[in-house]
């Protein structure tokens, strides 16, 4: 039997809003003959309550900190390095092929882990980013960046990059 790629959808879990609904809709309609979705949540909260009410399976993988809670480059790098072994072990144990990030904290944590452990990383950008160098890593380190509009793409400075594309919600 042919194994389909496992796609990881990690979430912090402390919030629940439109981007979560949109991602869960994507997961619900993902072609199971081509991809197997895996949901990970790092904290119990509004998202896990929703997942349980709607019958979504998920794994809880607690993290003590997330890169990006403080927008200081050194803090982000140190936090990413601290979480790397735990996230990498999860990628290997669960045979994850692709990581689909949907939140800046998730992207800054999982993007380095995916890269270091030879997995593809998709950065899904739904909002116009604030002016900051943090956002520069999206098109540079991701295998693919999905933006929900040209305005988001242009604000992300990904307009001329081949790995950045616009896909409407």
N, C-alpha and C positions, 0 to 999 in steps of 0.2 A: 504494500500500500504506500502510495506517494505521500510524503510529509509536506504539508503546506507551511509556508513561512508564518511564524508566530509574531504578531504585531503587539507591542506593549503600549498601553495607554496609561501612563502614570499621572496621578493627580495628588495635590497636597491634601485636599479634603476639608480644609477649614472654611471653604466658601462653596456656594452653589449658585450658578447664574446661567446666563444665556450661552456662554462658551461651553459650559458643561453639557447643557441640553443638546447643543449642536454636535458635540463630539459623541455623545451617547446615541444620537440619531445616526451618525456615521457608523458607529460600532454595530448598531442594530441592523443596518442594511449592508454591512460588509459581506461580500461574497464568501461564504464559508468553504466553498470549494477551492478558493484561491488563497485565503488568509484565515488564520485563527487569532481572534483578538484575546488579549490578556489585560485585565484591568488591575492596576495597583493603586492603592490609596495609602498615603503616609500618615494620616491622622483621621481618627473618627470625628465625625461632625455632620454638617448638613448634607454633604455629598454621600456619605455612607448611608445615612438615613434614606435618601432618595433611592440609592441603588438597591437597598434591601426592600423598600416598598415596591419597586418595579421589577424585582426578581433578577437583577444583574448579579452575576458572580464576580467577586473581586478578592484580591489578597491584600492583607494589611502588612505593610513593610515600614515600620516606624523609623523616622530619621530624627536625630536630635537637632539638626539645623539644616537650613537650605541656603545655597549660594544666592545672593541677591536680596536677602532681607535687609542688609545694609549695602547701599550702592557704592562700595569702596572696593577697588580692584583687588587689593591684597586680601581683604576679607573674603571676597568671592573665590579667589584662587585657593586660599587655605581651606575653605569650607568644601570646595569641590574635591580637593585632594583627600580630605577626611572622609567624605562619603564614597569615594571611588571604590575601595575594596568591597563594601557592602553591596553597592549597585552592580559592580562587575560580577560578583558572585551570583547575584540574582539573574543577571543576563545569561550566564553560563548554565546555571542549574535549570532554568526554565527554557533553555534553548530559544531565546529571543533572537529574531533576525532583524527586526525593525523597531525603532522606538519613535513614537509619535508624541511630541511635546506640544502642550497647549497653554503654557503659563510660564512667565519669565523665570520663576524660581525652579520650576520643573526643568525647563530648558537648560538653565545654567548648571543644574545638577546632573542631568542625564546625558547631555550632549558630550561632555568629556568622557563619561563612562562608555557610552556607545562607541566613540572613536577609539578609545584605548583597548576595547575588547572586540574590535572588528565588526561592529554592528552598524547598520544604516541608521541615520537620524533625520527625522522630518520635523522641522520647526514650523508649526501652524500659527501664523500671526493674524489675529482677529481684530486688533485695535491699532490705531495710529500710535506708534511708539513715541514716548517723550524723547526730546533731544538728549542723547546720552551715548557714550561710547560702548555701553553694555550691548546695545543692539547691533553693533558692528559684527559681533561674532555670529549672528544668525546666518547670513549668506556665506561667511568665510568658513565656518566649521561644520555646517550642516550639509548633508547630501542633497536635500531638497528643502526649499522654503515655500510654503503655501501662504499666500496673502489673499484676504477676502475682497480686496479692491485694488485698483491702481494707486489710489491715494495712500493706502497702507504700504504697498510695494515701494512707492517713491520715497516715503518717509523713512523706510528701512534702508534706503540707499541700495536697493537690489535691482533697480530698473534695468541695468545692462547685463546682469548675470544670468547665465544659462540655467542655473539651479533654482532660480526664483520664478515662480509663476503665480498668476492670479486665477483663483477658482472661487467663483461666487458661492456664498453659503447655500 
